[in-house]
């Protein structure tokens, strides 16, 4: 819109005087509905019961954790006692203790040359075992068995 210096007819915008004074209408607010006493009591009791259940669950959880800790401590004590007993058993079964037991209690002595007895065989020093005549299947089976034994070590 172009700006110019023409005058405006402001009479179009003038209002006539109001016939009456403006009315102010007051709306009364509706009475707010608040909960009735029994509803409030029931809701409060329900919240209290739920809170009590949560607290009771936490108490039970803490009691179980305490019991678990006590049992774990007992297990640790038993494990250390087991290690002590295993060490004691190993010390009692050592070679030195076995030798002392054999010498002192059983009356055994270490082997010396005076205790060795040599024997002589009148038929010779070589023992000969006659070979049996085996068929081909027995020889194959023996060869396979020997090979398997060699592989296994």
DRENPA-3360 file (N, C-alpha, C; in nm, 2 decimals, always signed):
BEGIN
1 = XXXXXXXX = +0.08/-0.12/+0.00/+0.00/+0.00/+0.00/+0.09/+0.12/+0.00 ~ +0.05/+0.22/-0.08/+0.13/+0.34/-0.09/+0.10/+0.44/+0.02 ~ +0.20/+0.51/+0.07/+0.17/+0.61/+0.17/+0.14/+0.74/+0.10 ~ +0.04/+0.80/+0.14/+0.00/+0.93/+0.09/-0.05/+1.02/+0.20 ~ -0.08/+1.14/+0.17/-0.12/+1.24/+0.27/-0.27/+1.26/+0.27 ~ -0.35/+1.17/+0.21/-0.50/+1.18/+0.21/-0.55/+1.16/+0.35 ~ -0.66/+1.23/+0.38/-0.72/+1.22/+0.51/-0.82/+1.10/+0.51 ~ -0.83/+1.05/+0.63/-0.92/+0.93/+0.64/-1.05/+0.98/+0.70;
9 = XXXXXXXX = -1.16/+0.91/+0.67/-1.29/+0.94/+0.73/-1.30/+0.85/+0.85 ~ -1.28/+0.90/+0.96/-1.28/+0.83/+1.09/-1.42/+0.81/+1.14 ~ -1.52/+0.87/+1.08/-1.65/+0.86/+1.13/-1.71/+0.72/+1.12 ~ -1.65/+0.64/+1.03/-1.69/+0.50/+1.01/-1.66/+0.42/+1.13 ~ -1.56/+0.46/+1.20/-1.51/+0.38/+1.31/-1.57/+0.43/+1.45 ~ -1.64/+0.54/+1.45/-1.69/+0.58/+1.57/-1.81/+0.50/+1.61 ~ -1.82/+0.48/+1.73/-1.93/+0.40/+1.78/-2.03/+0.49/+1.85 ~ -2.15/+0.45/+1.84/-2.25/+0.52/+1.92/-2.24/+0.49/+2.06;
17 = XXXXXXXX = -2.28/+0.58/+2.14/-2.28/+0.56/+2.29/-2.36/+0.44/+2.32 ~ -2.31/+0.36/+2.41/-2.38/+0.24/+2.45/-2.51/+0.28/+2.53 ~ -2.61/+0.21/+2.51/-2.74/+0.24/+2.57/-2.73/+0.20/+2.72 ~ -2.66/+0.10/+2.75/-2.66/+0.05/+2.89/-2.51/+0.04/+2.93 ~ -2.49/+0.04/+3.05/-2.36/+0.02/+3.10/-2.32/-0.12/+3.08 ~ -2.20/-0.15/+3.06/-2.16/-0.29/+3.04/-2.19/-0.38/+3.16 ~ -2.24/-0.49/+3.13/-2.27/-0.59/+3.24/-2.15/-0.68/+3.27 ~ -2.13/-0.70/+3.39/-2.03/-0.80/+3.43/-2.10/-0.92/+3.48;
25 = XXXXXXXX = -2.07/-1.03/+3.40/-2.14/-1.15/+3.44/-2.04/-1.23/+3.53 ~ -2.08/-1.27/+3.64/-2.00/-1.35/+3.73/-2.05/-1.50/+3.73 ~ -1.96/-1.58/+3.68/-2.00/-1.72/+3.68/-1.95/-1.79/+3.81 ~ -2.04/-1.85/+3.87/-2.01/-1.92/+3.99/-1.94/-2.05/+3.96 ~ -1.82/-2.07/+4.01/-1.75/-2.20/+3.98/-1.82/-2.31/+4.04 ~ -1.81/-2.42/+3.97/-1.88/-2.54/+4.03/-1.80/-2.59/+4.15 ~ -1.87/-2.65/+4.24/-1.80/-2.70/+4.35/-1.71/-2.81/+4.31 ~ -1.58/-2.81/+4.35/-1.49/-2.91/+4.31/-1.52/-3.04/+4.39;
33 = XXXXXXXX = -1.52/-3.14/+4.31/-1.56/-3.27/+4.38/-1.43/-3.33/+4.43 ~ -1.42/-3.34/+4.56/-1.30/-3.40/+4.62/-1.35/-3.54/+4.66 ~ -1.25/-3.62/+4.69/-1.28/-3.76/+4.72/-1.35/-3.77/+4.85 ~ -1.44/-3.87/+4.86/-1.51/-3.88/+4.98/-1.42/-3.95/+5.08 ~ -1.45/-3.94/+5.21/-1.37/-3.99/+5.32/-1.34/-4.14/+5.30 ~ -1.44/-4.22/+5.27/-1.41/-4.37/+5.26/-1.31/-4.40/+5.15 ~ -1.32/-4.32/+5.04/-1.23/-4.35/+4.93/-1.09/-4.31/+4.97 ~ -1.07/-4.20/+5.03/-0.94/-4.15/+5.08/-0.88/-4.25/+5.18;
41 = XXXXXXXX = -0.96/-4.31/+5.27/-0.92/-4.40/+5.37/-0.87/-4.53/+5.30 ~ -0.95/-4.58/+5.20/-0.91/-4.70/+5.13/-0.78/-4.68/+5.05 ~ -0.77/-4.57/+4.98/-0.65/-4.54/+4.90/-0.53/-4.53/+4.99 ~ -0.54/-4.47/+5.11/-0.43/-4.45/+5.20/-0.39/-4.59/+5.26 ~ -0.49/-4.67/+5.29/-0.46/-4.81/+5.35/-0.40/-4.89/+5.24 ~ -0.44/-4.88/+5.11/-0.38/-4.96/+5.01/-0.23/-4.92/+4.99 ~ -0.21/-4.79/+4.99/-0.07/-4.74/+4.98/+0.01/-4.78/+5.09 ~ -0.04/-4.78/+5.21/+0.03/-4.83/+5.33/+0.06/-4.98/+5.32;
49 = XXXXXXXX = -0.03/-5.06/+5.27/-0.01/-5.20/+5.26/+0.10/-5.23/+5.16 ~ +0.09/-5.16/+5.04/+0.20/-5.17/+4.94/+0.33/-5.13/+4.99 ~ +0.34/-5.02/+5.07/+0.47/-4.98/+5.13/+0.52/-5.08/+5.23 ~ +0.43/-5.13/+5.31/+0.47/-5.24/+5.40/+0.52/-5.36/+5.33 ~ +0.46/-5.40/+5.22/+0.50/-5.52/+5.14/+0.64/-5.49/+5.09 ~ +0.67/-5.37/+5.04/+0.80/-5.34/+4.98/+0.90/-5.35/+5.09 ~ +0.87/-5.29/+5.20/+0.97/-5.29/+5.32/+0.99/-5.43/+5.36 ~ +0.89/-5.51/+5.38/+0.90/-5.65/+5.42/+0.99/-5.73/+5.32;
57 = XXXXXXXX = +0.97/-5.70/+5.19/+1.05/-5.77/+5.09/+1.20/-5.73/+5.10 ~ +1.23/-5.60/+5.13/+1.36/-5.56/+5.15/+1.43/-5.62/+5.27 ~ +1.35/-5.63/+5.38/+1.40/-5.70/+5.50/+1.43/-5.84/+5.48 ~ +1.35/-5.92/+5.41/+1.37/-6.06/+5.37/+1.49/-6.07/+5.28 ~ +1.51/-5.98/+5.19/+1.62/-5.98/+5.10/+1.75/-5.96/+5.18 ~ +1.75/-5.87/+5.27/+1.87/-5.84/+5.35/+1.90/-5.96/+5.44 ~ +1.80/-6.03/+5.49/+1.82/-6.15/+5.58/+1.88/-6.26/+5.50 ~ +1.83/-6.28/+5.37/+1.89/-6.38/+5.29/+2.04/-6.35/+5.25;
65 = XXXXXXXX = +2.07/-6.23/+5.22/+2.20/-6.19/+5.19/+2.30/-6.21/+5.31 ~ +2.25/-6.19/+5.43/+2.32/-6.21/+5.55/+2.35/-6.36/+5.57 ~ +2.25/-6.44/+5.55/+2.26/-6.58/+5.56/+2.36/-6.64/+5.46 ~ +2.35/-6.59/+5.33/+2.44/-6.63/+5.23/+2.59/-6.60/+5.27 ~ +2.61/-6.48/+5.32/+2.74/-6.43/+5.36/+2.80/-6.53/+5.47 ~ +2.71/-6.56/+5.57/+2.75/-6.66/+5.67/+2.79/-6.79/+5.62 ~ +2.71/-6.84/+5.53/+2.74/-6.97/+5.47/+2.87/-6.97/+5.38 ~ +2.89/-6.86/+5.31/+3.01/-6.84/+5.23/+3.13/-6.84/+5.32;
73 = XXXXXXXX = +3.12/-6.77/+5.44/+3.23/-6.77/+5.53/+3.26/-6.91/+5.58 ~ +3.15/-6.99/+5.61/+3.17/-7.13/+5.66/+3.24/-7.21/+5.55 ~ +3.20/-7.19/+5.42/+3.26/-7.26/+5.31/+3.41/-7.23/+5.30 ~ +3.44/-7.10/+5.32/+3.58/-7.06/+5.31/+3.66/-7.12/+5.42 ~ +3.61/-7.13/+5.54/+3.68/-7.19/+5.65/+3.70/-7.34/+5.62 ~ +3.60/-7.41/+5.57/+3.61/-7.55/+5.54/+3.71/-7.57/+5.43 ~ +3.72/-7.48/+5.33/+3.82/-7.50/+5.22/+3.96/-7.48/+5.28 ~ +3.98/-7.38/+5.37/+4.11/-7.37/+5.43/+4.15/-7.49/+5.51;
81 = XXXXXXXX = +4.05/-7.54/+5.58/+4.08/-7.66/+5.66/+4.11/-7.78/+5.57 ~ +4.05/-7.79/+5.46/+4.07/-7.90/+5.36/+4.22/-7.88/+5.31 ~ +4.26/-7.76/+5.28/+4.40/-7.74/+5.23/+4.50/-7.78/+5.34 ~ +4.47/-7.74/+5.46/+4.56/-7.78/+5.57/+4.57/-7.93/+5.59 ~ +4.45/-8.00/+5.58/+4.45/-8.15/+5.60/+4.52/-8.21/+5.48 ~ +4.50/-8.16/+5.36/+4.57/-8.22/+5.24/+4.72/-8.20/+5.26 ~ +4.77/-8.09/+5.31/+4.91/-8.07/+5.33/+4.96/-8.16/+5.44 ~ +4.89/-8.18/+5.54/+4.93/-8.28/+5.65/+4.94/-8.42/+5.59;
89 = XXXXXXXX = +4.84/-8.46/+5.51/+4.85/-8.59/+5.45/+4.97/-8.61/+5.36 ~ +4.99/-8.51/+5.28/+5.11/-8.52/+5.19/+5.24/-8.52/+5.27 ~ +5.25/-8.45/+5.38/+5.37/-8.46/+5.46/+5.38/-8.59/+5.53 ~ +5.28/-8.66/+5.57/+5.28/-8.79/+5.63/+5.32/-8.90/+5.53 ~ +5.28/-8.87/+5.41/+5.31/-8.97/+5.30/+5.44/-8.95/+5.23 ~ +5.52/-8.86/+5.28/+5.65/-8.83/+5.21/+5.74/-8.96/+5.21 ~ +5.83/-8.97/+5.13/+5.92/-9.08/+5.12/+6.00/-9.10/+5.24 ~ +6.05/-8.99/+5.30/+6.13/-9.00/+5.42/+6.05/-9.06/+5.54;
97 = XXXXXXXX = +5.92/-9.01/+5.55/+5.84/-9.07/+5.66/+5.81/-9.22/+5.64 ~ +5.79/-9.26/+5.51/+5.77/-9.40/+5.48/+5.89/-9.48/+5.52 ~ +6.01/-9.43/+5.48/+6.13/-9.50/+5.51/+6.15/-9.51/+5.66 ~ +6.13/-9.40/+5.74/+6.14/-9.41/+5.88/+6.05/-9.51/+5.94 ~ +5.92/-9.51/+5.90/+5.82/-9.61/+5.95/+5.87/-9.75/+5.92 ~ +5.92/-9.77/+5.80/+5.96/-9.91/+5.76/+6.08/-9.95/+5.85 ~ +6.18/-9.86/+5.88/+6.29/-9.90/+5.95/+6.26/-9.91/+6.10 ~ +6.19/-9.81/+6.16/+6.17/-9.81/+6.30/+6.06/-9.90/+6.35;
105 = XXXXXXXX = +5.95/-9.90/+6.28/+5.83/-9.97/+6.33/+5.83/-10.11/+6.28 ~ +5.85/-10.13/+6.15/+5.85/-10.26/+6.09/+5.98/-10.34/+6.10 ~ +6.08/-10.27/+6.13/+6.21/-10.34/+6.15/+6.28/-10.37/+6.01 ~ +6.25/-10.31/+5.91/+6.31/-10.34/+5.78/+6.44/-10.26/+5.77 ~ +6.53/-10.32/+5.68/+6.65/-10.25/+5.65/+6.67/-10.23/+5.51 ~ +6.76/-10.14/+5.47/+6.79/-10.11/+5.33/+6.87/-10.24/+5.28 ~ +6.85/-10.26/+5.15/+6.91/-10.38/+5.08/+7.06/-10.35/+5.08 ~ +7.14/-10.45/+5.12/+7.28/-10.45/+5.10/+7.33/-10.57/+5.03;
113 = XXXXXXXX = +7.46/-10.58/+5.00/+7.51/-10.69/+4.92/+7.50/-10.82/+4.99 ~ +7.50/-10.82/+5.12/+7.50/-10.95/+5.19/+7.36/-11.02/+5.18 ~ +7.26/-10.94/+5.14/+7.13/-11.00/+5.13/+7.10/-11.06/+5.00 ~ +7.18/-11.04/+4.90/+7.16/-11.09/+4.77/+7.20/-11.23/+4.76 ~ +7.12/-11.32/+4.71/+7.15/-11.46/+4.69/+7.15/-11.48/+4.54 ~ +7.26/-11.54/+4.49/+7.27/-11.58/+4.34/+7.23/-11.72/+4.33 ~ +7.15/-11.75/+4.22/+7.12/-11.89/+4.19/+7.18/-11.93/+4.06 ~ +7.20/-12.06/+4.05/+7.25/-12.11/+3.92/+7.15/-12.20/+3.86;
121 = XXXXXXXX = +7.15/-12.20/+3.73/+7.05/-12.29/+3.66/+7.14/-12.40/+3.59 ~ +7.11/-12.52/+3.62/+7.19/-12.63/+3.57/+7.17/-12.65/+3.42 ~ +7.06/-12.62/+3.36/+7.03/-12.65/+3.22/+7.08/-12.54/+3.13 ~ +7.14/-12.43/+3.18/+7.19/-12.33/+3.10/+7.14/-12.19/+3.14 ~ +7.19/-12.09/+3.08/+7.15/-11.96/+3.11/+7.05/-11.90/+3.02 ~ +7.01/-11.97/+2.92/+6.91/-11.92/+2.82/+6.79/-12.01/+2.83 ~ +6.67/-11.94/+2.83/+6.55/-12.01/+2.82/+6.49/-12.00/+2.68 ~ +6.46/-12.11/+2.63/+6.41/-12.11/+2.49/+6.26/-12.15/+2.49;
129 = XXXXXXXX = +6.19/-12.06/+2.42/+6.04/-12.08/+2.41/+6.01/-12.13/+2.27 ~ +5.96/-12.25/+2.25/+5.93/-12.29/+2.12/+5.82/-12.21/+2.05 ~ +5.84/-12.18/+1.93/+5.74/-12.10/+1.86/+5.63/-12.19/+1.81 ~ +5.51/-12.14/+1.82/+5.40/-12.21/+1.77/+5.37/-12.18/+1.63 ~ +5.33/-12.28/+1.55/+5.29/-12.25/+1.41/+5.15/-12.19/+1.41 ~ +5.15/-12.06/+1.37/+5.02/-11.99/+1.36/+4.99/-11.98/+1.21 ~ +4.86/-11.98/+1.19/+4.82/-11.96/+1.05/+4.83/-11.81/+1.01 ~ +4.80/-11.78/+0.89/+4.82/-11.64/+0.84/+4.73/-11.54/+0.90;
137 = XXXXXXXX = +4.61/-11.58/+0.94/+4.52/-11.49/+1.00/+4.56/-11.44/+1.14 ~ +4.61/-11.54/+1.22/+4.66/-11.51/+1.35/+4.78/-11.42/+1.34 ~ +4.87/-11.44/+1.24/+4.99/-11.35/+1.23/+4.95/-11.21/+1.19 ~ +4.84/-11.20/+1.10/+4.80/-11.06/+1.06/+4.73/-10.99/+1.18 ~ +4.66/-11.07/+1.26/+4.59/-11.01/+1.38/+4.70/-10.97/+1.48 ~ +4.80/-11.05/+1.50/+4.91/-11.01/+1.59/+4.99/-10.89/+1.54 ~ +5.01/-10.88/+1.41/+5.08/-10.76/+1.35/+5.00/-10.64/+1.37 ~ +4.87/-10.64/+1.35/+4.78/-10.53/+1.37/+4.78/-10.49/+1.52;
145 = XXXXXXXX = +4.77/-10.59/+1.61/+4.77/-10.56/+1.75/+4.90/-10.49/+1.79 ~ +5.01/-10.54/+1.74/+5.14/-10.48/+1.77/+5.15/-10.34/+1.72 ~ +5.10/-10.31/+1.60/+5.10/-10.18/+1.54/+5.01/-10.08/+1.63 ~ +4.89/-10.13/+1.67/+4.81/-10.04/+1.75/+4.87/-10.02/+1.89 ~ +4.94/-10.12/+1.94/+5.01/-10.09/+2.07/+5.13/-9.99/+2.05 ~ +5.19/-10.00/+1.94/+5.30/-9.91/+1.91/+5.25/-9.77/+1.90 ~ +5.14/-9.75/+1.83/+5.08/-9.62/+1.81/+5.03/-9.56/+1.94 ~ +4.97/-9.64/+2.03/+4.92/-9.59/+2.16/+5.03/-9.56/+2.25;
153 = X = +5.14/-9.62/+2.24/+5.26/-9.58/+2.32/+5.27/-9.68/+2.42;
% end
